[in-house]
Amino acid sequence: MQPPLWVFGYGSLIWHPGFPVAERRVARLSGWHRSFCMRSIHHRGTEDHPGLVLALDRAEGAVCDGVAFRVQAGAEDETLASLRERELVSSAYLEVTLPVDLSGGARVEALAYVIDPDHVQYCGGLPLEEQAQIILSATGGRGPNRDYLWSTVEHLDELGIADPDLSWLAARVRELARAG
């Protein structure tokens, strides 16, 4: 019997996992933070007008709160294939297994997609205002970049997960959109 497959979601996987979920738990990943540090040339932007998407960026002392999903038994292979098609479209993400702490105290090994800091799409350290300007105007194959931001923040709020940078970005992009 195959051990359970856990997947850690920190962005769109939170609100659109796209695979059969047996269990969903708020979880914390240490040593990484959620960041708009990847230029999106497929899903939320184009090669001519890249958007930004979230990635896990390694940082000493950082934590990222998100959701750990236990994949429905028997759907592991189909889930891996689907996730790889979705997340590894441009090779900017690396597929890794990392320890995550579930709400309630248990620790599991979970599949996670982290940014490759050596990849051309990596753009860590952009000022928040610059991120807001990019997110405001970019659109890709899965829709406007701002919808991705707003949906992620909305779902983090519903889970009680605070992310001050994302909350600031969501408010700033709304302000810019109204003024636009």
C-alpha positions in Angstrom: 0.0 0.0 0.0 1.3 3.4 -1.0 1.9 6.0 1.8 -0.4 9.1 1.7 0.6 11.9 -0.6 0.5 15.3 0.9 0.7 18.5 -1.1 1.5 21.9 0.4 -0.5 24.8 -1.1 0.4 28.5 -0.6 -1.2 30.3 -3.6 -3.7 29.1 -6.1 -3.6 25.5 -4.9 -5.4 26.8 -1.7 -8.5 27.7 -3.7 -8.1 25.5 -6.8 -6.2 22.3 -6.0 -7.4 20.5 -9.1 -7.0 17.0 -7.6 -9.1 14.7 -5.4 -8.6 15.8 -1.8 -9.2 13.4 1.1 -8.1 15.8 3.9 -7.3 19.5 4.0 -5.4 21.1 7.0 -3.9 24.5 7.7 -0.2 23.9 7.8 3.1 25.7 8.3 6.3 25.3 6.3 9.5 26.7 8.0 12.5 28.2 6.1 10.4 29.5 3.2 8.1 32.5 2.6 5.3 33.1 0.1 6.4 35.8 -2.4 5.5 37.2 -5.8 9.0 36.3 -7.0 8.3 34.5 -10.3 7.5 36.2 -13.5 4.5 34.5 -15.1 4.7 34.1 -18.9 1.9 31.5 -19.2 -0.9 31.6 -16.5 -1.0 35.3 -15.4 1.1 37.1 -18.0 2.7 36.6 -21.4 6.3 36.6 -22.7 5.7 40.2 -23.9 4.0 41.4 -20.7 4.9 39.1 -17.8 2.8 39.0 -14.7 3.8 37.8 -11.3 2.9 34.6 -9.5 3.6 33.4 -6.0 6.4 31.0 -5.2 8.1 29.7 -2.1 11.4 31.5 -1.7 13.9 30.2 0.8 14.7 32.6 3.7 16.4 31.9 7.0 13.9 32.1 9.8 10.9 32.5 7.5 7.6 30.6 7.8 4.8 30.2 5.3 1.3 29.3 6.5 -0.8 27.5 3.9 -2.8 24.4 3.4 -1.7 20.8 3.3 -3.8 18.5 1.2 -3.9 14.7 1.6 -4.6 13.3 -1.8 -7.4 10.8 -2.1 -6.0 7.2 -2.0 -5.6 5.8 -5.5 -5.3 9.2 -7.1 -1.6 9.8 -6.4 -0.3 9.1 -9.9 -3.0 11.2 -11.6 -2.4 14.0 -9.1 1.3 14.0 -9.7 0.8 14.1 -13.4 -1.7 17.0 -13.2 0.5 19.0 -10.8 3.6 18.6 -12.9 1.7 19.8 -16.0 0.4 22.8 -14.1 3.4 23.8 -12.0 6.4 22.8 -14.1 5.2 24.4 -17.3 8.3 26.6 -17.5 10.8 24.8 -15.2 10.9 27.9 -12.8 9.5 25.8 -10.0 11.4 22.9 -8.4 9.4 19.9 -7.1 10.6 19.1 -3.6 9.3 17.2 -0.5 9.5 19.2 2.7 8.3 18.7 6.3 5.2 20.7 7.1 3.5 21.1 10.5 -0.2 20.5 10.4 -2.6 22.4 12.6 -3.1 20.1 15.7 0.6 19.3 15.9 1.3 16.4 13.4 4.2 16.7 11.0 4.1 15.2 7.5 6.3 15.2 4.4 4.5 17.2 1.7 5.2 17.8 -2.0 5.8 21.5 -2.6 6.8 23.7 -5.6 9.6 26.2 -4.8 11.2 28.8 -7.0 14.5 28.0 -8.6 16.5 31.2 -7.8 18.8 30.6 -10.8 15.9 30.5 -13.3 15.4 33.5 -15.6 11.8 34.0 -14.3 13.0 34.5 -10.7 12.6 38.1 -9.6 12.9 38.1 -5.8 13.1 41.3 -3.9 10.9 43.5 -6.2 9.5 46.5 -4.2 5.8 46.0 -3.3 4.8 49.1 -5.4 6.5 47.6 -8.5 4.7 44.3 -7.8 1.4 46.1 -7.6 2.0 47.9 -10.9 2.8 44.6 -12.7 -0.1 42.7 -11.1 -2.5 45.5 -12.0 -1.9 45.2 -15.8 -0.9 41.6 -16.6 -3.2 39.0 -18.0 -2.3 35.4 -19.0 -4.0 32.2 -20.1 -5.7 31.8 -16.7 -6.9 35.4 -16.5 -6.0 38.7 -15.0 -3.1 38.7 -12.6 -5.1 40.8 -10.2 -7.8 38.1 -9.9 -5.1 35.6 -8.8 -3.9 38.0 -6.1 -7.4 38.9 -4.9 -8.6 35.3 -4.8 -5.5 34.2 -2.9 -5.9 36.9 -0.3 -9.6 36.2 0.1 -9.0 32.5 0.7 -6.1 33.2 3.1 -8.4 35.5 5.1 -11.1 32.8 5.2 -8.5 30.4 6.7 -7.4 33.0 9.2 -3.9 33.2 7.7 -2.3 36.6 7.9 0.0 37.8 5.1 0.6 41.5 5.5 2.5 41.9 2.2 -0.3 40.2 0.2 -3.0 42.2 2.0 -1.2 45.4 1.2 -0.8 44.4 -2.4 -4.5 43.5 -2.7 -5.5 46.9 -1.3 -3.0 48.8 -3.5 -4.0 47.0 -6.7 -7.7 47.8 -5.9 -6.8 51.4 -5.4 -4.9 51.6 -8.6 -7.7 49.8 -10.6 -10.3 52.3 -9.3 -8.0 55.2 -10.2 -7.2 53.7 -13.6 
